Amino acid sequence: MPMPVPSPLDEIDSFWRTSIVPALKDYIRIPNRSPAFDPDWKSHGDMDRAVCLVRDWCRAQLEDLASVEILERPGSTPLLCIEASTDPRRGTLPSVLLYGHLDKQPEFEGWRPGLGPWTPVLENGRLYGRGGADDGYAVFSIVSALRRLNAAGTLWPPFLALIECSEESGSPDLAAYLDHLSDRLGVPGLIVCLDAECGNYDQLWYTTSLRGNLIAELSVETLTHGVHSGTAGGIVPSSFQVLRHLLDRVEDSRDGRIRLAAFHVTVPTNREEEVRQAARTLNRLVWERFPFAGTTHPRSEDPEKALLENTWAPALEVTGADGLPPIRTGGNVLRPRTTLKLSFRLPPTLEVSQAVTSLEQAFSAPAPFHAAIQLKITSAMPGWNAPTTAPWLRKALETSSKRHFGQAALAMGTGGSIPFMKMLAERYPETQYFVTGVLGPESNAHGPNEFLHLATAVRLTACLADILTAYADGSRSPSEHGLP
């Protein structure tokens, strides 16, 4: 009796278990924090260790199928570049740009016993550790998908895979690298980004919008130095009290709604329909995926409304504070100043300069008691709204999701930000985008206990191979595929 032929999914799963997971564990062990969190990253050497580890693994897996090199411009973080070998049979099909990143968020607190940010742990199909899901898996998934195309005899489309090392810092180095590689890249017909979310682990999710991000520091000073709180209380205003009042100018403390009209947009009709479909599928998982404490409940228990608020409405979070000592060292002192770090999420189509102007105007009026106010804008990154999905790509997404997940593919907006997506959209407005990822329920990127859901990563890799195959088929009928 002949031996059964392994399915493509079985082959990819085997490659993940035997080759990718061991390499990912080595990658997780390296604390290659993004430059914003480790300004001395070069001297510490962790970034170079991570990039060299991945480069050597890619070379071993791709051999002569593609070139693998590390680029490093003066003063910039390194970029791992994987490029298809020249093959004249590819004709004039536009290139594919594939994207991932290797830099990581800092450790954060709260990892459960037995886990840690730099300690890879494989448990119940989940690979725990910082950076495995966000976004170390991406380059491994890309290489695995390319190997699958080669095994199937598919003629690869021309492509560049760019794996950067400053995404968690806002991708400040990526534009210069894109300029440097523009002749090799041309105008891509497809851009693949593997750094997004998934609504669940049951089907293929692709991202059609991302919110922007505006980060500012708001400081209030009422004294030149601290004084006895009993002596000064009732006479000197508290900097914290003044800050509370100022925040009420921009956010309604009762329901969290942003008061500034310039921060809101009209939601496109097609995105509303995508939200309705996603809400019907996810239902209570929209909020049950989060670890609410005690009797805390979500701002809305209407799945559709909650998703719209998460993806198309502005929101504010205070992510840091200066001037507040720890409780154990906080004495009876009326503190001279308080500074808060404000992180605003902005609707995908909002013009960032409009938000900056509105925020500056909100804090331009005198503060209570004429306390000294200082507003410092530290970062302003636009959101992204995808172009209409071409018929060939929509068909490939549907077919592949049913093939490997057994469920239809679904579109979703993402409440977070990927800073470079707007930059790519402005450079390549006619390009098609496949933005996806493995950051599903409880995967907790940026927080404690981050994990990579391995079964989803394997299926996503198989879907990526299918979509690259569908794109390559466009060389035979480009008009049908809507290719440039």
TORNU-41650 format. One record per residue (C-alpha): residue number from 1; residue in one letter; x, z, y. Coordinates in steps of 0.001 Angstrom, whole numbers, plus 524288, in hexadecimal, padded with zeros to 5 digits. Example, Ala and Ser with C-alpha at 12.3 -4.5 7.8 and 13.67 -1.06 7.14 Angstrom:
BEGIN
(1 "A" (8300C 81E78 7EE6C)),
(2 "S" (83566 81BE4 7FBDC)),
REM end
This chain:
BEGIN
(1 "M" (80000 80000 80000)),
(2 "P" (805CA 7FC3F 80D4D)),
(3 "M" (808CF 8072A 816E1)),
(4 "P" (7FF01 80847 8220C)),
(5 "V" (803D4 802A5 82EE1)),
(6 "P" (804CA 80D1E 83978)),
(7 "S" (7FBD0 80B27 84512)),
(8 "P" (801CF 809B9 852A7)),
(9 "L" (7FCE1 81756 855FA)),
(10 "D" (8033E 81CF8 849BB)),
(11 "E" (81019 8166F 84D32)),
(12 "I" (80FC9 81BA9 85B0B)),
(13 "D" (80C1C 8293B 85626)),
(14 "S" (817A7 8292D 84CB4)),
(15 "F" (820F2 82503 85781)),
(16 "W" (81BFA 82FDC 86050)),
(17 "R" (81DC0 83A44 855CE)),
(18 "T" (82B37 835FB 85136)),
(19 "S" (831A2 83141 85DBB)),
(20 "I" (82A2E 8346C 86A09)),
(21 "V" (8267D 842B2 867E6)),
(22 "P" (8349B 846F3 8651D)),
(23 "A" (83938 83FDA 8716B)),
(24 "L" (82E22 84595 87984)),
(25 "K" (831F7 85332 87510)),
(26 "D" (83FC9 850DE 879F3)),
(27 "Y" (83A43 84BE2 886C9)),
(28 "I" (83179 857D4 88883)),
(29 "R" (83D5A 860B3 88700)),
(30 "I" (84388 85B04 89345)),
(31 "P" (83ED8 861CA 89FE2)),
(32 "N" (83F85 85565 8A81A)),
(33 "R" (83759 85A27 8B379)),
(34 "S" (8336C 85041 8BDA5)),
(35 "P" (83C20 84FF8 8C9CF)),
(36 "A" (831CD 856D6 8D21E)),
(37 "F" (8337D 862B4 8C93D)),
(38 "D" (84218 86133 8C6B4)),
(39 "P" (8491E 85BBB 8D2A8)),
(40 "D" (8561A 85D37 8CB6B)),
(41 "W" (85176 85527 8BFE1)),
(42 "K" (85D88 84C9D 8C004)),
(43 "S" (8674E 857A5 8BEC7)),
(44 "H" (85EF6 85E9E 8B4B0)),
(45 "G" (85F2B 85271 8AC2F)),
(46 "D" (85213 85445 8A56D)),
(47 "M" (84C42 847A5 8AAB3)),
(48 "D" (857E6 83FC8 8A60F)),
(49 "R" (8572C 84637 898B5)),
(50 "A" (848CE 8429C 89763)),
(51 "V" (84AAA 83485 89BC0)),
(52 "C" (8566C 83276 892EB)),
(53 "L" (84F34 8385B 8875F)),
(54 "V" (843E6 82EE6 88920)),
(55 "R" (84CB8 82347 88BEE)),
(56 "D" (85455 82553 87F62)),
(57 "W" (847D4 826DE 8776C)),
(58 "C" (841F2 81A7F 87D49)),
(59 "R" (84E28 812A7 87A6D)),
(60 "A" (84E42 8172D 86C59)),
(61 "Q" (83FF6 81364 86A74)),
(62 "L" (83FF1 80667 871B9)),
(63 "E" (84D9E 801AB 86DF7)),
(64 "D" (84EB6 7F3A2 872F7)),
(65 "L" (84029 7F22D 875F5)),
(66 "A" (8418A 7F716 883E5)),
(67 "S" (84BDF 7FBCE 88D59)),
(68 "V" (84C10 80A39 890E2)),
(69 "E" (8539C 80EEA 89CC7)),
(70 "I" (85414 81A19 8A66C)),
(71 "L" (853E4 81652 8B4C6)),
(72 "E" (857C6 8201C 8BF38)),
(73 "R" (857EF 81CB7 8CD7E)),
(74 "P" (86017 82555 8D699)),
(75 "G" (858A0 8319A 8DA0D)),
(76 "S" (84D75 82E61 8D0B7)),
(77 "T" (84905 83398 8C3AB)),
(78 "P" (84C18 82AD3 8B802)),
(79 "L" (842E3 82083 8B2C2)),
(80 "L" (84265 81C7D 8A480)),
(81 "C" (83FC9 80DE4 8A3A7)),
(82 "I" (83B9A 806E9 89725)),
(83 "E" (83AA4 7F828 897FA)),
(84 "A" (8368E 7EDF4 88E18)),
(85 "S" (84154 7E4F3 889AC)),
(86 "T" (84063 7D734 88F21)),
(87 "D" (83828 7CE08 886D2)),
(88 "P" (8346B 7C0A5 88C47)),
(89 "R" (8289B 7C00A 88349)),
(90 "R" (821B3 7C9D9 88C02)),
(91 "G" (81F3F 7BF20 895D1)),
(92 "T" (81A11 7C2D3 8A338)),
(93 "L" (811C5 7CE90 89F96)),
(94 "P" (81330 7D8D8 8AA69)),
(95 "S" (81AAC 7E514 8A6D9)),
(96 "V" (8156A 7F243 8A2BD)),
(97 "L" (819DB 7FE9C 8A9D0)),
(98 "L" (8195E 80AB7 8A131)),
(99 "Y" (81B03 81826 8A76C)),
(100 "G" (81E31 82610 8A38C)),
(101 "H" (8264A 8314F 8A8EB)),
(102 "L" (82FD7 83B61 8A3AA)),
(103 "D" (8305E 845B6 8AE64)),
(104 "K" (828BF 85236 8AC12)),
(105 "Q" (8211B 85C8B 8B336)),
(106 "P" (82727 86A41 8B3A9)),
(107 "E" (824A6 87451 8A912)),
(108 "F" (818F1 87BB7 8AE8C)),
(109 "E" (814CE 888DA 8A8F5)),
(110 "G" (80B1D 88C80 89E66)),
(111 "W" (81061 885D3 8923A)),
(112 "R" (80AAA 88CA3 8866D)),
(113 "P" (813A6 893F1 87D01)),
(114 "G" (81B90 88AA8 874A6)),
(115 "L" (81AEF 87FA5 87EA0)),
(116 "G" (82366 87C4C 88A34)),
(117 "P" (825D9 870FE 89377)),
(118 "W" (832BF 86CF8 88D58)),
(119 "T" (82F7D 870B3 87F4D)),
(120 "P" (828CB 865C6 877A7)),
(121 "V" (81EBB 86AF3 86E0E)),
(122 "L" (816A0 8624A 8650C)),
(123 "E" (809EB 86922 86196)),
(124 "N" (7FD13 8638A 85C87)),
(125 "G" (80045 855D0 860E4)),
(126 "R" (80477 85A22 86E79)),
(127 "L" (81270 85966 87371)),
(128 "Y" (81409 86447 87D6E)),
(129 "G" (81E33 86455 8883F)),
(130 "R" (82014 85FF9 89637)),
(131 "G" (82029 85153 89847)),
(132 "G" (81BF9 84CB1 88ADB)),
(133 "A" (80EAD 8480C 88F97)),
(134 "D" (8124E 846C8 89E02)),
(135 "D" (818AC 83D4B 89C61)),
(136 "G" (823C0 83D00 89266)),
(137 "Y" (81B8A 836E1 887BA)),
(138 "A" (81989 82A6C 88FC6)),
(139 "V" (82691 823CA 88D47)),
(140 "F" (825A9 826DD 87EC9)),
(141 "S" (817F7 82128 87E4A)),
(142 "I" (81CA1 814E1 88546)),
(143 "V" (827E6 812B3 87BCD)),
(144 "S" (81F21 81542 8701A)),
(145 "A" (81523 80B5C 874FB)),
(146 "L" (81FAB 80123 87732)),
(147 "R" (824F5 80337 8698B)),
(148 "R" (8173B 80125 86469)),
(149 "L" (8162C 7F426 86B99)),
(150 "N" (82317 7EFE1 865E8)),
(151 "A" (81F01 7F3C1 85816)),
(152 "A" (8126A 7EBF8 859B8)),
(153 "G" (819ED 7DFFE 85E29)),
(154 "T" (813AE 7E030 86BA5)),
(155 "L" (81B67 7D951 87624)),
(156 "W" (81D9D 7E3D8 88040)),
(157 "P" (819BE 7E143 88E31)),
(158 "P" (82513 7E2C0 897C8)),
(159 "F" (82547 7F0F0 89BD9)),
(160 "L" (82C6B 7FBBD 8A2E4)),
(161 "A" (82A54 809DF 89EEC)),
(162 "L" (82E36 812DB 8AA0B)),
(163 "I" (82FB1 8213D 8A6C0)),
(164 "E" (8324B 828BB 8B348)),
(165 "C" (836E3 83690 8B611)),
(166 "S" (8301E 83ABC 8C2A1)),
(167 "E" (8217E 838E8 8C049)),
(168 "E" (81EA0 84774 8C115)),
(169 "S" (8250E 84722 8CE8E)),
(170 "G" (81C9D 83BEE 8D38B)),
(171 "S" (824D9 83084 8CE5E)),
(172 "P" (82D8B 82F9D 8DA88)),
(173 "D" (83786 8271C 8D377)),
(174 "L" (82E93 81D62 8CCB3)),
(175 "A" (82C35 813DF 8D7EF)),
(176 "A" (83AC2 8112E 8D990)),
(177 "Y" (83C27 80E8A 8CB0E)),
(178 "L" (83097 80538 8CB4D)),
(179 "D" (83704 7FDF7 8D683)),
(180 "H" (843C8 7FD76 8CEE7)),
(181 "L" (83CEC 7F813 8C2D6)),
(182 "S" (83363 7EF0A 8C9BC)),
(183 "D" (839ED 7E27F 8C521)),
(184 "R" (839D1 7E708 8B706)),
(185 "L" (82BD9 7EBE5 8B7BA)),
(186 "G" (82571 7E130 8BFB1)),
(187 "V" (816DC 7E358 8C1C2)),
(188 "P" (811FC 7EA52 8B599)),
(189 "G" (80551 7E61D 8AF57)),
(190 "L" (80347 7F39F 8A958)),
(191 "I" (807E3 80137 8AD1B)),
(192 "V" (8071A 80BFC 8A2F8)),
(193 "C" (80820 81A38 8A728)),
(194 "L" (807FC 824B8 89CA4)),
(195 "D" (8075F 830AD 8A586)),
(196 "A" (7F8CB 8334E 8A699)),
(197 "E" (7EE18 83B68 8A053)),
(198 "C" (7E48B 83986 89540)),
(199 "G" (7D6FB 83F72 89549)),
(200 "N" (7D7AE 8433A 886EF)),
(201 "Y" (7DFAF 83FD3 87AF7)),
(202 "D" (7D51E 8378D 874A4)),
(203 "Q" (7D6C6 82A5A 87B44)),
(204 "L" (7DF4B 82250 8843D)),
(205 "W" (7DDE1 825F3 89291)),
(206 "Y" (7E2DB 81D95 89DA5)),
(207 "T" (7E404 82228 8ABA4)),
(208 "T" (7DD9D 81A69 8B694)),
(209 "S" (7DFF5 82373 8C22A)),
(210 "L" (7E920 82E36 8C693)),
(211 "R" (7E7CA 837A0 8D1DD)),
(212 "G" (7F1D2 8388A 8DC9D)),
(213 "N" (7F8F3 844F3 8E061)),
(214 "L" (7FBA6 84B04 8EDA2)),
(215 "I" (8048A 856E7 8EDC7)),
(216 "A" (80684 85F5A 8F9B4)),
(217 "E" (80BA6 86CAB 8FDA0)),
(218 "L" (80321 87495 906D0)),
(219 "S" (8098E 8804A 90D59)),
(220 "V" (803F8 88ADB 91636)),
(221 "E" (80C94 89478 91D94)),
(222 "T" (80767 8A017 9254E)),
(223 "L" (8139E 8A89E 926AD)),
(224 "T" (82238 8A69D 927E6)),
(225 "H" (82458 8B088 91CF5)),
(226 "G" (81C59 8B97D 9143F)),
(227 "V" (816EE 8C654 91974)),
(228 "H" (8103E 8D244 913CA)),
(229 "S" (802A2 8CE04 90F7A)),
(230 "G" (7FC58 8DAD3 91383)),
(231 "T" (80269 8DAD5 920F1)),
(232 "A" (7FF37 8CC82 9239D)),
(233 "G" (7F2A8 8CAFD 91BE9)),
(234 "G" (7E6FB 8C821 924B8)),
(235 "I" (7EFEA 8C3C2 92FB2)),
(236 "V" (7F84E 8B8E7 929F6)),
(237 "P" (7F116 8AE07 922D9)),
(238 "S" (7F4CB 8AB73 914C2)),
(239 "S" (7FB33 89E4C 911FF)),
(240 "F" (7F3B1 89DBB 90530)),
(241 "Q" (7E6B6 89FC2 90C39)),
(242 "V" (7E9EC 894AF 91597)),
(243 "L" (7ED7F 88BC7 90A31)),
(244 "R" (7E072 88E9D 903AE)),
(245 "H" (7D998 88A3E 91003)),
(246 "L" (7E1CF 87DE3 9111D)),
(247 "L" (7DF0A 879FF 90305)),
(248 "D" (7D081 87AE1 905F8)),
(249 "R" (7D282 86F9D 90F6B)),
(250 "V" (7D5E4 8667E 9043E)),
(251 "E" (7CF6A 86C6C 8F830)),
(252 "D" (7C25B 8731B 8F5FB)),
(253 "S" (7C64C 87F9C 8EEF6)),
(254 "R" (7B8CF 880BD 8E8B1)),
(255 "D" (7B943 87448 8E0A1)),
(256 "G" (7C6C1 86E60 8E2CC)),
(257 "R" (7C1B5 8624A 8E9D1)),
(258 "I" (7CB35 85C48 8F37C)),
(259 "R" (7C4FD 85CB7 900EE)),
(260 "L" (7CCDC 85194 906E6)),
(261 "A" (7C4AE 8452A 906DE)),
(262 "A" (7D0F2 83CC2 90738)),
(263 "F" (7D49D 841B9 8F9AD)),
(264 "H" (7C8A3 83BAC 8F312)),
(265 "V" (7C5CB 82DBE 8EE77)),
(266 "T" (7BA81 82648 8E86D)),
(267 "V" (7BC00 8255E 8D9AC)),
(268 "P" (7BBF3 8173C 8D4C0)),
(269 "T" (7B047 813D5 8CC35)),
(270 "N" (7B89F 80FD6 8C082)),
(271 "R" (7BFC8 81CD4 8C0D4)),
(272 "E" (7B2F0 8244D 8C12A)),
(273 "E" (7AEC6 81D17 8B4D4)),
(274 "E" (7BBA7 82067 8AE28)),
(275 "V" (7B9A4 82EB1 8B1AF)),
(276 "R" (7ABFA 82E62 8ABC0)),
(277 "Q" (7B126 828C1 89F02)),
(278 "A" (7BC53 8327A 89E52)),
(279 "A" (7B334 83DD9 8A169)),
(280 "R" (7A9F7 839F2 89667)),
(281 "T" (7B552 839EC 88CD5)),
(282 "L" (7BC3F 84634 89160)),
(283 "N" (7B075 84E63 89571)),
(284 "R" (7B4B8 85CB7 8962C)),
(285 "L" (7C2C4 8593A 89290)),
(286 "V" (7C427 8553C 8A0D1)),
(287 "W" (7C5F2 863B8 8A3E4)),
(288 "E" (7C770 86A4E 896A2)),
(289 "R" (7D536 864A9 8957D)),
(290 "F" (7D9BA 86E7E 89FB6)),
(291 "P" (7DD24 87CDA 89CD7)),
(292 "F" (7D333 883A6 8A5A1)),
(293 "A" (7D58C 8924A 8A717)),
(294 "G" (7CAED 89C50 8A4C5)),
(295 "T" (7BD87 897D3 8A963)),
(296 "T" (7C2C1 88D0E 8B242)),
(297 "H" (7BAC4 8809B 8B166)),
(298 "P" (7BD3E 872DC 8B6B6)),
(299 "R" (7B91E 86ED9 8C454)),
(300 "S" (7AEFC 8660A 8BDF9)),
(301 "E" (7A98C 8657F 8B034)),
(302 "D" (7A4B6 857AE 8B230)),
(303 "P" (7AF1C 84F83 8AB11)),
(304 "E" (7AD1C 84399 8B3A8)),
(305 "K" (7ADDB 84B35 8C05C)),
(306 "A" (7B9B5 852CF 8BB94)),
(307 "L" (7C0F9 8464D 8B815)),
(308 "L" (7BDB8 8400C 8C521)),
(309 "E" (7C29F 84C14 8CC53)),
(310 "N" (7CF02 84BF0 8C41C)),
(311 "T" (7D233 83D98 8C612)),
(312 "W" (7CC12 838DF 8D2E3)),
(313 "A" (7CA9B 844ED 8DB84)),
(314 "P" (7D538 84BE1 8E350)),
(315 "A" (7D962 85976 8DF15)),
(316 "L" (7E29F 86416 8E3D5)),
(317 "E" (7EB2D 86D55 8DC18)),
(318 "V" (7F487 87771 8E1B7)),
(319 "T" (80055 875AE 8D8F0)),
(320 "G" (80A26 87EDD 8DF32)),
(321 "A" (80C29 88960 8E96E)),
(322 "D" (81736 88F66 8F145)),
(323 "G" (816DF 89C3F 8F87B)),
(324 "L" (80F66 8A37E 8EDDF)),
(325 "P" (81841 8AD00 8E692)),
(326 "P" (81583 8B087 8D85B)),
(327 "I" (80C0B 8BBDE 8D6F0)),
(328 "R" (81664 8C542 8D213)),
(329 "T" (81EA3 8C32F 8DE63)),
(330 "G" (8139F 8C178 8E823)),
(331 "G" (81445 8CD01 8F199)),
(332 "N" (80B0D 8D174 8FC4A)),
(333 "V" (80F61 8C691 9054C)),
(334 "L" (807B9 8BD52 90DE9)),
(335 "R" (80F32 8B10B 90A5E)),
(336 "P" (813D0 8A817 9154F)),
(337 "R" (8103B 89B17 90F11)),
(338 "T" (809B0 89479 90379)),
(339 "T" (80C0D 88686 8FECC)),
(340 "L" (803A6 87F62 8F4F3)),
(341 "K" (806B3 872F3 8ED8C)),
(342 "L" (7FA90 86A66 8EDCD)),
(343 "S" (7F86F 85FAF 8E3CD)),
(344 "F" (7ED42 85663 8E6F8)),
(345 "R" (7E898 84C86 8DCE9)),
(346 "L" (7E370 8406B 8E3C1)),
(347 "P" (7D98F 8361E 8DF49)),
(348 "P" (7DFEF 829F4 8D95A)),
(349 "T" (7DC74 82089 8E44F)),
(350 "L" (7DEEC 829AC 8EFC9)),
(351 "E" (7E921 8257A 8F9B9)),
(352 "V" (7F31C 8308B 8F9A0)),
(353 "S" (7F679 82F6D 90817)),
(354 "Q" (7E817 831E7 90B08)),
(355 "A" (7E8B3 83EA9 90363)),
(356 "V" (7F553 842E1 90A01)),
(357 "T" (7EFAC 8408B 91796)),
(358 "S" (7E32C 847CC 9143E)),
(359 "L" (7EAA9 85382 90EDD)),
(360 "E" (7F375 85430 91ACB)),
(361 "Q" (7E7A9 853CF 923BE)),
(362 "A" (7E0FA 85EAB 91C11)),
(363 "F" (7EC45 867DB 91ED9)),
(364 "S" (7EF06 86344 92CBC)),
(365 "A" (7E507 86C52 93305)),
(366 "P" (7E9EE 879FE 93653)),
(367 "A" (7E9A3 883EE 92B5B)),
(368 "P" (7E283 890F8 92C95)),
(369 "F" (7E9F2 89A0A 935D0)),
(370 "H" (7F257 88E24 93940)),
(371 "A" (7FB19 89106 92DAA)),
(372 "A" (80657 8879B 92BC2)),
(373 "I" (802D8 87C97 92243)),
(374 "Q" (80C00 872FF 91BE3)),
(375 "L" (80781 867D0 9133C)),
(376 "K" (811C9 86034 90BD3)),
(377 "I" (80DF6 85434 903D7)),
(378 "T" (8177B 8539C 8F87C)),
(379 "S" (811BA 8487F 8F078)),
(380 "A" (806DC 83E6C 8F1D5)),
(381 "M" (8045B 83593 8E62E)),
(382 "P" (7F90D 82BF1 8E512)),
(383 "G" (7EFFE 82A9E 8D98A)),
(384 "W" (7ED1E 81E5E 8D1C1)),
(385 "N" (7E130 816AF 8CDAF)),
(386 "A" (7E367 80C7E 8C312)),
(387 "P" (7DFDC 7FE3D 8C4C6)),
(388 "T" (7D505 7F88E 8BC69)),
(389 "T" (7D927 7F87C 8AE2A)),
(390 "A" (7DB26 7EA9A 8A925)),
(391 "P" (7D2AE 7E660 89D93)),
(392 "W" (7DE58 7E514 89468)),
(393 "L" (7E2D9 7F2EC 89760)),
(394 "R" (7D545 7F8D6 8964F)),
(395 "K" (7D386 7F22F 8891B)),
(396 "A" (7E0E0 7F6D2 88470)),
(397 "L" (7DDFA 804CE 8888B)),
(398 "E" (7D0EB 804DE 88170)),
(399 "T" (7D5FD 7FE6F 8750F)),
(400 "S" (7E212 806E9 87426)),
(401 "S" (7DB06 813C4 8768F)),
(402 "K" (7D114 810CF 86BE6)),
(403 "R" (7DBDE 80C70 862CB)),
(404 "H" (7E490 81868 86421)),
(405 "F" (7DB6E 82327 86904)),
(406 "G" (7CE8F 81E9F 8633D)),
(407 "Q" (7C806 8203E 87085)),
(408 "A" (7C5E5 817B8 87C7E)),
(409 "A" (7CFC5 81862 88792)),
(410 "L" (7CB88 81F4F 8940E)),
(411 "A" (7CFF5 81E6D 8A222)),
(412 "M" (7D261 82A90 8AA34)),
(413 "G" (7D6FA 82ECD 8B77B)),
(414 "T" (7E1A4 838FB 8B82B)),
(415 "G" (7E1A2 84497 8C151)),
(416 "G" (7F068 844D6 8C209)),
(417 "S" (7F9EA 83B8A 8C878)),
(418 "I" (80418 831B1 8C41E)),
(419 "P" (80B0B 82EF1 8D0F4)),
(420 "F" (810A6 8218A 8CDE7)),
(421 "M" (803F8 81B14 8C966)),
(422 "K" (7FFBA 817E5 8D74A)),
(423 "M" (80D46 81290 8D9F1)),
(424 "L" (80C4F 809A2 8CE19)),
(425 "A" (7FE98 80552 8D1E4)),
(426 "E" (8034D 80155 8DF62)),
(427 "R" (80EBA 7F9BD 8D9AF)),
(428 "Y" (806E4 7F34B 8CEE0)),
(429 "P" (7F89C 7F260 8D322)),
(430 "E" (7F4EF 7E7FE 8C901)),
(431 "T" (7FADB 7EF21 8BD67)),
(432 "Q" (7F308 7F552 8B26D)),
(433 "Y" (7F532 803C6 8AF86)),
(434 "F" (7F46C 80BA2 8A306)),
(435 "V" (7F5F0 819DF 8A704)),
(436 "T" (7F430 823B7 89C22)),
(437 "G" (7FA07 83000 8964E)),
(438 "V" (7F92A 83B61 88CEF)),
(439 "L" (7F5FD 84671 8965F)),
(440 "G" (7E945 84AB8 89030)),
(441 "P" (7E222 857C0 88F17)),
(442 "E" (7EB20 863A6 88F68)),
(443 "S" (7F790 85B5C 88F83)),
(444 "N" (7FACE 8628A 89C21)),
(445 "A" (804D6 85A07 8A2DD)),
(446 "H" (80C21 861B0 8AD7C)),
(447 "G" (8074C 86E9A 8A7D7)),
(448 "P" (80A8F 87753 89C3F)),
(449 "N" (80902 872B6 88E2E)),
(450 "E" (809E7 8642C 89155)),
(451 "F" (8082E 85C42 884EE)),
(452 "L" (80815 84E51 88007)),
(453 "H" (7FCA9 84B1C 87701)),
(454 "L" (80429 8432D 86CF9)),
(455 "A" (7F8C3 83C20 86684)),
(456 "T" (7F463 8373B 873CC)),
(457 "A" (80230 832E9 8773C)),
(458 "V" (802F4 82B22 86A8F)),
(459 "R" (7F5C2 8248C 86CCB)),
(460 "L" (7F8F9 821E2 87AFC)),
(461 "T" (80595 81B5C 876AA)),
(462 "A" (7FDF3 8129E 86D66)),
(463 "C" (7F499 80F1B 87868)),
(464 "L" (8000C 80BEC 8814D)),
(465 "A" (8056A 802A8 87703)),
(466 "D" (7F821 7FC00 87613)),
(467 "I" (7F701 7FA65 884CC)),
(468 "L" (804B9 7F4CD 8860A)),
(469 "T" (80134 7EB6B 87B0E)),
(470 "A" (7F4C7 7E76D 88220)),
(471 "Y" (7FC92 7E53E 88E86)),
(472 "A" (806A5 7DD10 88737)),
(473 "D" (7FB8A 7D4BC 881E3)),
(474 "G" (7F86C 7D15E 88FF4)),
(475 "S" (80400 7C815 88FBF)),
(476 "R" (7FB9B 7BF0D 887A0)),
(477 "S" (7EFB0 7BF8F 89087)),
(478 "P" (7F366 7C5B7 89D9D)),
(479 "S" (7E6E3 7C1C2 8A4AA)),
(480 "E" (7DE94 7C8CD 89AA4)),
(481 "H" (7E679 7D52D 89C98)),
(482 "G" (7E600 7D4A8 8AB57)),
(483 "L" (7F4CE 7D489 8AC04)),
(484 "P" (7FB78 7D00A 8B877)),
REM end
